[in-house]
Amino acid sequence: MNIQEYFGRISYNKPQKDADLEALTAIFQHHIQAIPFENLSMHCGEAIELDLQSTYNKIVRKKRGGWCLEINHLLFWALKELGYDVCILGANSYEPAEKGYTAEINHILLKVVIKGDSYIVDAGFGGAYQMWQPLMLISGKDQPQIPGIFHFMEDNGTWYFEKVKRKHYIPEHSNNDFPDTPELGNIRKIYRFTLQPRHIDDFQELNTYLQVSPDNILRKKSICSLQTTSGLLALVGWTFTEMKYNYTEDMDLVNITTLTDEEVEKTLKDKFNIVLENKLVP
């Protein structure tokens, strides 16, 4: 494994000087715009191994993406190589359908400390809830970014990560609101976590479980999403979505296309730079 090869994968070519916030932000943005959040292995009959070398080979050498366990594990390795004070944390994601957080930890994120300040860095949430910059770990403070306003709330040692919802404009729909986007100002809960440091091995059971459990969304749907400079691209099953953030005041532009099987493969190659070794069953 080689940090220069990783930099090549994320198209980052600045000389590496200090392990500071500026470099962290730049590396993070290159990472999320080059490495898709995707679970395609599960839908191609490939096993997902949760060890660093396998993850590195898959993402850096085979130019694939991965889910949170892989993407954030690779980022953890890279930041450690660059001299950052970084540790792994575990989170319970919010399930809107259940109106609650998962009972078990099912997400991995990173905490980076720079000059005494803590930042949350998470490249593995994908879709419209993906942060674009490291977020300062501070309770109750709105932190606006291009995807929207994020904030943390801390209660008795448990941290809650949330985002303010924005309206969606969908050109081909006469009623230009997504049904699940109520009035502005509504909060979308994303996940909750504590600051207890974790080791990647703590997630081995989860990695296995997510690949075999029929109930979880990752088994039910093939997902591939990538952040762009202005929004995001997402392919869920046969549905391809292009989103442009803040198209007009507090509104995101959403274009949705339904693809054929042939178009799925072409879209993965053209839009996500992914060429699969095995046949995808969307």
N, C-alpha and C positions, 0 to 999 in steps of 0.2 A: 504494500500500500504506500502511496506516494502523494504528498500534499499537492505537488505541482500537477499531477495527473488529475486530481480532484478539481483543482482550479481550472484546468482545461475543460473538464466536464461541465462546469458552471459558467464558463466563459469569463472568468475573473482574471484580469491580467495586470492588476496594480501591484507594484512592489510591496511586499509585506514588511511593514515597519513595526508598528506598535500593536499590542493587543488592547486597542481602545474601542470606544463606542462607535466611532466613525467607521473603522474597519469592520467591526461586527455587523453594523447595519448594511454596509456594502456587500459583504459576503452573504449575509442572510437574503438580501434581495436577489442576488444572482442565483442563489440556491433555489428559491421558490419559483423563479422564472425559468429555470432550466430543468428541474426535477419534478415530474408530475406526481401528485398524490394518486396512486392507482392500486387496485387489487386484482389486476388482470390475471396474475399467476393462478389464483384460485379458480378462474374460469377458463384456464388453459390446461388444467390438470397438472400444474407444477406445484411442488411443495415449497413453502416459504420457510427457509432456515433462518433462525435468529442468531446468527453469529456474524461478527464484523467482517470477516473475509468474504463470506457469501454475499452479504449486503453490498460490500464494496464492489465485488465483481459484477453483481447484477446492475447496480446503479451507475457506477463509474465506467466500467468496461463495456457492458452490454447496452449502456445508454437507456436503461429502463427507469421507471420510478419505483415507488413502493408505498406502503401504508405507514402510519405514524411510527410504528416500532422500528421500521427500517430507515425512514428518512431522518428522523431525529437522532437515531443511533449513529448514523453516518456523520451528521452535523456535530454531534457530541465528540466524535473522534477527531474531526477536523479542527474544532475549536480548542480541544486539548492539545493537539499538535502545535497550534499557534500560540500556546501559552496562556490561554484564558482560564480563569477560575470558574469552572463549569461543573454542574452536577445534574443528574437525572432525577426528575420527579414523576409521580404517578397521579393520574386524575380520573375522576368518575364523570363521564360525559352525560349531558342532559338529554333525556329522551322526550321530545315534545308530545309524542303519542301517549306516553305513560304519565306525562306531567310530573316527572321526577328524575332524579339522578340515578344512574345504574348503581346497584348494590356493590358490585365488584369494580376494582380499578380496571379501566379498559382503554387508557390513553397514556401516552408518554410525552413529557415536555421537558424543557431544559431551563435551569436557572443559571444565569451568568452574573458574577459579581465584578464590577469595575469601579475602582477607587471608592470602595465602601458602599456603592449603590447596587441594589439587586435589580436584575432585569429578567423578564420571562421571554424566552425565545422558543417558538413552536412553529416548525416548518411543516408539520404533519397533520393539519386539520382539514386542509383542502376547501374547495368551494368558496362560498361567500363569507365564511367565518374565519378565513385565513388572515392572520395579522400580516402586515407588510413590513413592519419594523419591530425591533425589540421593544417591549413595553416595560416601563418602570414599574416595579412591584410596590405600588402605593395604593392604599385603600381610599375609595370614594372620589378619585380624580378622573375626570373625563380625559381620554387620550385620543384626539382625533387623528385619523389616518385616511388615506384615499378610500379604502374599502368602507369606512364608516367610523363611528365613535366607539372605542372600546373602553371598558373600565373594569377594575377589580373591586370587590367588596370583601373585607376580612371580618370574620365573626369567630371569635374564640379559637384562633389558630387554623380555621378553615378559610381558604380563599375561594371566592366565586368569580368566575370570568364571564363577562357579558358584553353584548354589543347592542347599540341602538339600531332598531330596524329602519330601513329606508323603503320608500315605495318603488315599485317596479313598473316600467312602461314597456308593454309588449305590443309592438305595432299591429300584429294581426288580430289582436283581441279588442273587441269594442269596449269592454270594461277593463280599463288599464290598471288594474291592481291584481296582484296575485291574491288568491283567496286567503292565504295564510299571512298576508301583510296588512294588519289592521292599521289604525291611525298611527301616524308618526309619533315617535316618543316612546313607543312600545319597546320593551327590552327583550332581546333573545338571549336566554341563558345558554351558555356553551358548555362549561364544565366547572367542577370544583376540585380543589386539590389542597394538600398540606405541603409543608416545606421539608418533610422527611426525605432525606436523600435515598435514592433507590439504585439498584444495580441492574444491568440489562437482564441478568439471569432471573430477576424477580418477575420478568414478563414472559418467560418461556412457556408457562402453562397457558397464559392468555393467547400467545401466538398459536399454540396448538388448538386451543378451544375455538378461536375465531375461524379457523379453517374447517372445522367439522360441525360446528353448531348450526343447525338449519335456520334458527330463529334470527340470527343477527343480519343486519342490513347488508353487510359485506358479502355474505353468502348468497343473499337473494338477488343482488344486483351487481353487474360489472360497472366499475366506476373509474373514470380517469379525469382528473381536473388539473389545470395548470394556470398559475397566475401570469398575467401579461403586464405590459407597462401601463395599460389603461383599465384593466378589468380582469376577467377570467374566461377560460374555456372549460367546458365540462361535457364529458360523454358518459351518459348513464344509460346502460342498455343500448337501445338504438336511438336515443334522444340526444341530440347535440345542441348545447346551449352556449351562446356567446353573450357575455355580459360586459357592458361598458359602465364603469362607475361614474356616478354624478353627472349623468348625461345632461340633465337639467337640474336645477336647484333641488337637492334632496331626493333625486329620483335616478334610478339605474335603468339603463336601456337593456332589454332582454330579447334576444332573437333565438327562437327555438325551431329546430329542424328535425324531422324524423328520417333516419337513414335506412338504407337497405344493408344487407350483410356485406356486400362488396364495398359499399361506401364507408362502413365501419372501419374496415382494414385501411382504406385509403386515408380516412380522417386521422386515424392513429399515426400514420406515417407523416402526413402533411402538416397536421396541427400540433402534434405532441412529439414528433420525431421518434416514435416507437415502432420498431419492427419486431413482431413476436416470432418466437421459434416454433411455438405450437399453436394449433387452431383455437381461436377464441370462440367460446359459446356465450354470446351476450345475454 
